Amino acid sequence: MLHALSFDVEEYFQVANLRGHFARGDWETVAPRIDVGMNAILAALDRHHAQATFFFLGWIAERHPELVRRCVDAGHEIASHGYEHSFLQDLDGPAGLDRDLARTEAALVAAGAPRPIGFRASTFTLTRATWWAFDVLARRGYRYDSSVHPVRHPVYGVPDFEPGISTVRAADGTEIVEFPVATWPFLGRNLPVGGGGYFRLLPVRVTEAALAGLEKRGRPSVLYLHPWEFDPAQPRCPAPALKRWRHYLNLDRTLPRLEHLLARHRFGTMRAVLAEQGRTFEERVLPRY
Ligand SMILES: [Zn+2]
Protein backbone atom coordinates (compact mmCIF):
# COMPACT_ATOMS: atom_id res chain seq x y z
CA MET A 1 0.00 0.00 0.00
CA LEU A 2 1.18 3.47 -0.86
CA HIS A 3 1.39 5.84 2.13
CA ALA A 4 1.58 9.62 1.97
CA LEU A 5 4.66 11.51 3.02
CA SER A 6 4.22 15.22 3.64
CA PHE A 7 6.33 18.14 4.82
CA ASP A 8 5.07 21.44 6.21
CA VAL A 9 7.63 23.89 4.82
CA GLU A 10 8.19 26.52 7.50
CA GLU A 11 11.16 27.96 9.39
CA TYR A 12 11.98 26.85 12.93
CA PHE A 13 11.10 30.35 14.08
CA GLN A 14 7.58 30.11 12.65
CA VAL A 15 6.53 27.09 14.69
CA ALA A 16 3.52 27.71 16.95
CA ASN A 17 5.44 26.20 19.87
CA LEU A 18 8.05 28.99 19.78
CA ARG A 19 5.63 31.85 19.11
CA GLY A 20 6.35 33.48 22.42
CA HIS A 21 9.98 33.87 21.40
CA PHE A 22 9.75 34.95 17.75
CA ALA A 23 7.18 37.69 17.13
CA ARG A 24 5.81 37.90 13.58
CA GLY A 25 7.47 41.30 13.18
CA ASP A 26 10.91 39.79 13.93
CA TRP A 27 10.94 37.07 11.27
CA GLU A 28 12.81 39.20 8.74
CA THR A 29 15.65 39.69 11.20
CA VAL A 30 16.27 35.98 11.87
CA ALA A 31 18.81 34.17 9.68
CA PRO A 32 17.00 31.62 7.48
CA ARG A 33 17.83 27.93 7.97
CA ILE A 34 15.18 26.33 5.79
CA ASP A 35 17.84 25.19 3.27
CA VAL A 36 19.47 22.87 5.81
CA GLY A 37 16.35 20.78 6.33
CA MET A 38 15.17 20.96 2.72
CA ASN A 39 18.54 19.81 1.41
CA ALA A 40 18.48 16.80 3.74
CA ILE A 41 14.88 15.92 2.85
CA LEU A 42 15.27 16.28 -0.92
CA ALA A 43 18.47 14.23 -0.92
CA ALA A 44 16.85 11.43 1.11
CA LEU A 45 13.81 11.33 -1.18
CA ASP A 46 16.09 11.26 -4.19
CA ARG A 47 18.15 8.38 -2.75
CA HIS A 48 15.00 6.33 -2.20
CA HIS A 49 13.17 7.38 -5.37
CA ALA A 50 10.23 8.52 -3.27
CA GLN A 51 7.83 11.39 -3.83
CA ALA A 52 6.18 13.60 -1.24
CA THR A 53 3.80 16.52 -0.85
CA PHE A 54 5.29 19.79 0.35
CA PHE A 55 2.81 22.13 2.07
CA PHE A 56 4.60 25.46 1.60
CA LEU A 57 3.97 28.64 3.51
CA GLY A 58 3.47 31.47 1.00
CA TRP A 59 5.97 33.48 3.06
CA ILE A 60 8.62 30.83 2.36
CA ALA A 61 7.72 30.47 -1.34
CA GLU A 62 8.14 34.24 -1.84
CA ARG A 63 11.58 34.27 -0.24
CA HIS A 64 12.86 30.91 -1.48
CA PRO A 65 11.23 30.29 -4.89
CA GLU A 66 14.16 28.01 -5.78
CA LEU A 67 12.99 25.55 -3.11
CA VAL A 68 9.57 25.35 -4.74
CA ARG A 69 11.18 24.81 -8.13
CA ARG A 70 13.50 22.10 -6.83
CA CYS A 71 10.48 20.24 -5.44
CA VAL A 72 8.56 20.62 -8.71
CA ASP A 73 11.57 19.50 -10.78
CA ALA A 74 11.94 16.38 -8.61
CA GLY A 75 8.31 15.43 -9.23
CA HIS A 76 6.96 16.28 -5.77
CA GLU A 77 3.55 17.79 -5.16
CA ILE A 78 3.25 21.39 -4.01
CA ALA A 79 0.37 22.25 -1.69
CA SER A 80 -0.56 25.19 0.54
CA HIS A 81 0.16 25.67 4.24
CA GLY A 82 -1.27 29.21 4.21
CA TYR A 83 0.72 32.42 3.95
CA GLU A 84 2.33 33.07 7.32
CA HIS A 85 1.29 30.25 9.64
CA SER A 86 -1.70 32.08 11.10
CA PHE A 87 -4.18 29.99 13.05
CA LEU A 88 -7.47 29.86 11.11
CA GLN A 89 -9.33 31.36 14.07
CA ASP A 90 -6.99 34.37 13.99
CA LEU A 91 -7.64 35.17 10.35
CA ASP A 92 -10.42 37.65 9.72
CA GLY A 93 -13.04 34.90 9.11
CA PRO A 94 -13.71 33.50 5.62
CA ALA A 95 -12.63 36.72 3.87
CA GLY A 96 -9.32 36.64 5.75
CA LEU A 97 -8.66 33.02 4.80
CA ASP A 98 -9.57 33.80 1.19
CA ARG A 99 -6.92 36.56 1.10
CA ASP A 100 -4.37 34.35 2.84
CA LEU A 101 -4.91 31.51 0.34
CA ALA A 102 -4.84 33.83 -2.68
CA ARG A 103 -1.53 35.32 -1.55
CA THR A 104 -0.04 31.86 -1.03
CA GLU A 105 -1.28 30.54 -4.40
CA ALA A 106 0.21 33.59 -6.12
CA ALA A 107 3.58 32.96 -4.46
CA LEU A 108 3.57 29.27 -5.38
CA VAL A 109 2.58 29.89 -8.99
CA ALA A 110 5.13 32.70 -9.34
CA ALA A 111 7.79 30.25 -8.10
CA GLY A 112 6.87 27.78 -10.84
CA ALA A 113 4.38 25.42 -9.17
CA PRO A 114 0.94 24.51 -10.51
CA ARG A 115 -1.93 26.01 -8.56
CA PRO A 116 -2.29 23.85 -5.41
CA ILE A 117 -5.29 21.58 -4.86
CA GLY A 118 -4.30 20.54 -1.32
CA PHE A 119 -4.29 22.52 1.93
CA ARG A 120 -3.12 22.00 5.49
CA ALA A 121 -3.93 24.67 8.06
CA SER A 122 -1.33 25.94 10.48
CA THR A 123 -1.21 23.74 13.57
CA PHE A 124 -4.37 21.73 12.66
CA THR A 125 -6.60 24.73 13.44
CA LEU A 126 -9.41 23.51 11.20
CA THR A 127 -11.84 22.57 13.98
CA ARG A 128 -15.62 22.70 14.45
CA ALA A 129 -15.13 26.40 15.27
CA THR A 130 -13.46 27.10 11.92
CA TRP A 131 -15.45 24.64 9.78
CA TRP A 132 -16.30 27.55 7.43
CA ALA A 133 -12.78 27.07 6.04
CA PHE A 134 -14.14 24.24 3.86
CA ASP A 135 -16.45 26.72 2.09
CA VAL A 136 -13.50 28.96 1.28
CA LEU A 137 -11.34 26.03 0.15
CA ALA A 138 -14.15 24.82 -2.15
CA ARG A 139 -14.58 28.27 -3.68
CA ARG A 140 -10.87 28.52 -4.39
CA GLY A 141 -10.74 25.15 -6.12
CA TYR A 142 -9.06 23.01 -3.44
CA ARG A 143 -9.85 19.30 -3.75
CA TYR A 144 -8.40 17.87 -0.59
CA ASP A 145 -7.55 19.03 2.90
CA SER A 146 -5.30 17.57 5.60
CA SER A 147 -6.05 19.96 8.47
CA VAL A 148 -8.53 18.09 10.65
CA HIS A 149 -6.71 16.22 13.40
CA PRO A 150 -8.98 13.58 14.96
CA VAL A 151 -7.33 13.83 18.38
CA ARG A 152 -8.14 15.28 21.78
CA HIS A 153 -5.92 18.33 22.32
CA PRO A 154 -6.44 21.56 24.30
CA VAL A 155 -5.91 23.83 21.29
CA TYR A 156 -6.97 21.88 18.19
CA GLY A 157 -8.54 18.61 17.10
CA VAL A 158 -11.93 17.09 16.30
CA PRO A 159 -11.68 13.87 18.36
CA ASP A 160 -14.83 12.24 16.94
CA PHE A 161 -13.85 12.88 13.29
CA GLU A 162 -13.33 9.97 10.88
CA PRO A 163 -9.58 9.25 11.01
CA GLY A 164 -9.40 7.75 7.51
CA ILE A 165 -10.15 9.34 4.14
CA SER A 166 -13.60 10.95 4.09
CA THR A 167 -15.63 13.56 2.26
CA VAL A 168 -16.75 16.94 3.58
CA ARG A 169 -19.49 18.83 1.74
CA ALA A 170 -18.98 22.58 1.57
CA ALA A 171 -21.88 25.06 1.72
CA ASP A 172 -22.03 25.29 -2.09
CA GLY A 173 -22.34 21.50 -2.36
CA THR A 174 -18.75 20.95 -3.50
CA GLU A 175 -17.09 17.89 -2.03
CA ILE A 176 -13.65 18.16 -0.49
CA VAL A 177 -11.69 15.06 0.43
CA GLU A 178 -10.39 15.10 3.99
CA PHE A 179 -7.19 13.10 4.49
CA PRO A 180 -5.99 13.57 8.10
CA VAL A 181 -2.48 12.80 9.31
CA ALA A 182 -2.14 9.30 10.76
CA THR A 183 -3.54 8.44 14.17
CA TRP A 184 -3.63 5.13 16.00
CA PRO A 185 -6.55 4.20 18.28
CA PHE A 186 -5.26 3.44 21.78
CA LEU A 187 -7.26 3.21 25.01
CA GLY A 188 -10.23 5.03 23.50
CA ARG A 189 -8.17 7.85 22.07
CA ASN A 190 -6.49 8.53 18.75
CA LEU A 191 -2.74 8.92 19.20
CA PRO A 192 -1.01 11.23 16.72
CA VAL A 193 1.53 8.75 15.35
CA GLY A 194 1.98 10.47 11.97
CA GLY A 195 4.63 12.96 13.01
CA GLY A 196 5.55 15.72 15.39
CA GLY A 197 7.08 14.96 18.78
CA TYR A 198 5.75 11.40 18.72
CA PHE A 199 7.77 10.55 15.64
CA ARG A 200 10.99 11.63 17.33
CA LEU A 201 10.09 10.38 20.83
CA LEU A 202 8.89 6.85 20.14
CA PRO A 203 11.03 4.12 18.58
CA VAL A 204 10.61 3.90 14.79
CA ARG A 205 9.07 0.44 15.23
CA VAL A 206 6.04 2.11 16.85
CA THR A 207 5.51 4.14 13.68
CA GLU A 208 5.94 0.97 11.64
CA ALA A 209 3.49 -0.96 13.81
CA ALA A 210 0.95 1.82 13.32
CA LEU A 211 1.56 1.85 9.54
CA ALA A 212 1.08 -1.92 9.42
CA GLY A 213 -1.99 -1.85 11.67
CA LEU A 214 -3.68 0.90 9.66
CA GLU A 215 -2.77 -0.89 6.44
CA LYS A 216 -4.50 -4.02 7.77
CA ARG A 217 -7.64 -1.91 8.19
CA GLY A 218 -7.28 -0.77 4.59
CA ARG A 219 -6.12 2.70 5.57
CA PRO A 220 -3.09 4.44 4.08
CA SER A 221 -1.20 6.70 6.50
CA VAL A 222 -0.14 10.31 6.18
CA LEU A 223 3.19 11.14 7.79
CA TYR A 224 4.01 14.80 8.38
CA LEU A 225 7.41 16.26 9.14
CA HIS A 226 9.08 19.69 8.96
CA PRO A 227 12.42 20.86 7.54
CA TRP A 228 13.47 22.15 11.00
CA GLU A 229 13.20 18.59 12.33
CA PHE A 230 16.13 17.74 10.03
CA ASP A 231 18.34 20.54 11.39
CA PRO A 232 19.91 19.47 14.70
CA ALA A 233 22.25 22.51 14.67
CA GLN A 234 19.46 25.10 14.66
CA PRO A 235 19.88 27.87 17.26
CA ARG A 236 18.37 27.01 20.64
CA CYS A 237 16.04 29.57 22.08
CA PRO A 238 14.53 29.95 25.53
CA ALA A 239 10.97 28.65 25.74
CA PRO A 240 8.93 26.98 28.49
CA ALA A 241 10.49 23.62 29.41
CA LEU A 242 7.82 21.39 27.84
CA LYS A 243 7.83 23.32 24.56
CA ARG A 244 11.61 23.27 24.45
CA TRP A 245 11.67 19.55 25.07
CA ARG A 246 9.09 18.89 22.36
CA HIS A 247 10.86 21.04 19.76
CA TYR A 248 14.45 19.91 20.28
CA LEU A 249 13.91 16.26 21.17
CA ASN A 250 15.93 13.78 19.06
CA LEU A 251 16.40 16.14 16.10
CA ASP A 252 19.40 14.05 15.04
CA ARG A 253 17.16 11.00 14.67
CA THR A 254 14.59 12.35 12.21
CA LEU A 255 16.65 11.72 9.09
CA PRO A 256 17.79 8.15 9.92
CA ARG A 257 14.21 7.31 10.92
CA LEU A 258 12.81 8.68 7.70
CA GLU A 259 15.43 6.75 5.70
CA HIS A 260 14.56 3.59 7.60
CA LEU A 261 10.89 4.01 6.63
CA LEU A 262 11.69 4.97 3.03
CA ALA A 263 13.75 1.81 2.62
CA ARG A 264 10.95 -0.47 3.85
CA HIS A 265 7.63 1.10 2.86
CA ARG A 266 6.12 2.73 -0.21
CA PHE A 267 5.58 6.47 0.08
CA GLY A 268 4.14 8.94 -2.40
CA THR A 269 2.38 12.28 -2.63
CA MET A 270 -0.99 12.92 -1.00
CA ARG A 271 -2.46 13.10 -4.47
CA ALA A 272 -0.97 9.75 -5.56
CA VAL A 273 -2.24 8.00 -2.43
CA LEU A 274 -5.72 9.47 -2.91
CA ALA A 275 -5.65 8.28 -6.54
CA GLU A 276 -4.67 4.76 -5.41
CA GLN A 277 -7.67 4.90 -3.06
CA GLY A 278 -9.97 5.79 -5.96
CA ARG A 279 -10.10 9.54 -5.30
CA THR A 280 -9.03 11.20 -8.52
CA PHE A 281 -9.67 14.80 -9.35
CA GLU A 282 -10.87 15.94 -12.74
CA GLU A 283 -9.71 19.34 -13.87
CA ARG A 284 -12.01 22.13 -12.85
CA VAL A 285 -12.24 25.70 -14.04
CA LEU A 286 -10.86 27.75 -11.17
CA PRO A 287 -11.73 31.27 -10.18
CA ARG A 288 -9.13 33.84 -11.19
CA TYR A 289 -7.07 35.69 -8.63
ZN1 LIG B 1 3.03 24.37 10.19
Residues whose N, C-alpha, C, O or C-beta is under 5 A from the ligand:
A	BS01	ZN	D8 E10 S122 T123
